[in-house]
Each structure stands twice: as C-alpha cells, then as structure tokens.
C-alpha cells in the first residue's frame, strides 16, 4: 500500500487514480501539494519551494527528522545543572536560559529589517528550519510559563499540536516545542 501524495489516502500500488481525491497517480506521485499555497513540491521536501510553508502532512505516518521521542542525554544532564527555566535546542543540545519573569521573544535576527529577538535562533539553523524573524514568545509569571505563536509562517507546535497564533498556551516541564522545523525542549530547571 502507498499513500496518495495529494490527500494521503491509502491506495493500492496498482491503482492509476486515487479513490479519495480522484487525482491521477504515477508521474504525479512524486509531488506533494503545499497546504498553504497549493504549489507542487517534491515528495521528499520538508518546506514548500514557492512559499516556504512547512509540509508537515507530507508523510503522516513517518517521524519528522528533527522530532525526538525521548529525552536526550543533554536534556538529562542540563536538568541537574541549570537554575530557572530553560530550553534545550535539538539536535545539538544547546541550552538557552530564560528569565524568571517577563516576556522573551524567539526568532532570528535580521539587522536589515531592524529585528532583534531576545533569543536569536540563527546560530542553530533557524532560517533553514523555517523559523520566522519574530516567531514565538515565552511569558513567564512566577511558577507558570506560557508560549504564544506570533503569527509565524511555519507555525508553532507543542507536543506536535498546532498552536493558534496570538493565543497563550501553558507549558509544562519536558514539553517539545517546534518552531517551524526547529525543535526545543522546555524545562523548569531547579
């Protein structure tokens, strides 16, 4: 069995048209339609070649290459040595401390546009992973931490759930955050 590249319906390998969407198979099976703009992309692309949107539904049964199922060794080591809230950036295990209160913007620096987020993710491949210049915001209040997507192009996910833009969601220790394709793991610290 294979999946239709347009609607992801499971189909027999011998079929010439998809029973789910009626689109022809064969030569077109090597492309995936972008959910944002509808442009055709190669089946192994993670981002749309036309608009840059993340193609998260490309392989619904497969794991994205940046997603993690278990804590890394760096997560466990950093838990024991970091005071206050922090995030661990995958895949290299970099630790970024967060303030105990207030707001912290995450994104990628763009001196030409005059955009300087509090946490610049550019050194971690932010542009390659589709992180917007002002992508998300942490709000820290005493013993609670919230995350908010700032209307980013490639969205923010917490534990693989899509966040609505400009709505705060509470974070818990160990939550996996995806900013486009860049994965971070949130921790409260000691």
N, C-alpha and C positions, 0 to 999 in steps of 0.2 A: 504494500500500500504506500502511496505517496500523498502529499498534500498539494492542493491547488495553490499556486503562487498568488492568486488574487483574493480568494475568500477562505483559504486554508481548510476547505472541506477534504476529508479523506476520500481518495478515489483509487480505483483500480489502475494499475500501471499500464494496462492495455487500452484504457479509455482515450478517446480523441477529444471529447468535450467534458467539461466539469458539470456534474449533475446539480451542484449547488448554485453556481452563477451562470452556467451556460457558455462560459468563455472557452475558446479552443485551447487545447493543450499542445504539447510538443515543443515547437520552437519558442513559444511564449512561456514555457515552464521555467526558463532561465531568468525570468524577470519577476519583480515584486512591485506592486503599485504602492506608492507612498500614501499613507493615510491622511497626510496633511494637504498635499497638492495634487495627488493622483499621477505623478510622473512615474515612468517605469524605471526601475533600478535593477542591477544585477542581484541575483538571489543571495549572494554571499555578502552584500553590502550591509553595513550597520547604520549608515546615515544616507539620507536622500541626496543624490547628486545635484538636484535642482534647488531645493530649499533648505537642505541641511537637517531636516527633522530626523529624529531617531526612528529607526524601523524596528520597534520593539516587538511587533507581531510577526516578524519575518519567519521565525521558527518557534511556534508556540510551545512545542514540547521540549525544545532544547534550552540549555542554560546559556545566558549571555556570557561572553568570555570574561567579563570583569566581575561577575557576581560570585559571591562566596557562600558556601553552605555552613561553614563552621568558622569559629574564631581562629585567626592566625596566631602563630607563636608571638608575633609582635603585639597583638592585642592583649594577650595574657601577661606579657612582660610589662607593658606600659600600664596596665591596671594597677600593678603593685607600686609603681614609682611616680605617678602623676597626681598632683593635687588639683582638685577642682575639675570642672567639665572639660572634655577634650574630644577630638575626633581623630581616628586613625585612617589615613588615606591609603587605599589599596591601589596598586598591588605592591608598592614599595614599603609600606608600614610606617610612613612618616606620621609624626604626632603633632597636632596643632592644638594648643591650649586655647580655651575660650575664657572670656572674663566671667566673674561670678554673677554679675548683674548687668543689665543693659542689652543693647542690640548689637549684633555682629553681622555685617553683610558679607556674603561669599560670592565670588565670581572671578573674573580675570581682568587684570589691569589693562587699560587702553589709554596711554598718555595722549594720543591724538584727539580722542573724544573727551579727555579730562575725567575718565572714570577710574577711581582708585578704591576698590572694595577693601574692607577691613582685613579679609583673608584673601590674598591673591593666590589662586589655584593654578596659575600659568606654569609654574615650575613642575607641576605634576601632570602636564599634558592636557590642560583644560580645553584648549582650542580643539585639539584632536578628538577629545571626548564629547564635544558639543556643549560645553559649559558656557552660558551667557555671561556677558560682562557684569551685570548685576543679576545673579541667578536666584539666590535664596537668602533668607535672613533667619538667624537664630535670635530669639528673645529669651533672656534668662531672668527669671524672677525668683529670688530666694531658693526654694528647693524644686522648682519646675523649669523645664526648658521646652520651648516651642519652636517649630520650624514653619516657615512660610515661603512658598514659591513666589517670586517677584514678577511673574508673567514671562518666564523664560521660554525660549523657542522649543527646547528639547525636554522640558518638564522636569519635575522633581518627584521622586518616588521614595516612600518609606516602606521598608519591608515589601518591596515590589508592588505597592499600591500607589496609584497616581494621585497626586495632591492637586486640589483645585487651586488656581492662582489666587493670591491675596487672602487666603484663609489660614489661620494658625492651627497647627496640629501639635499635640503634646508628644514629646519624645521620651522614651524610656531607655535605660541602660542596655546596650547591646543592639539597638535599632540600626538596621542597614539603610543608609541614605544613598540614593543615586541622583546625582546632578547630571542630567543627560546620561552619559556613559561612565562617569567617574564615580567610583564607589567609596563611601566613607562609612565608618562605624562609629556611632556615638557612645560615649561613656561618661558617667558622672564623676569618676575619679574618686580619690579617697579624701 
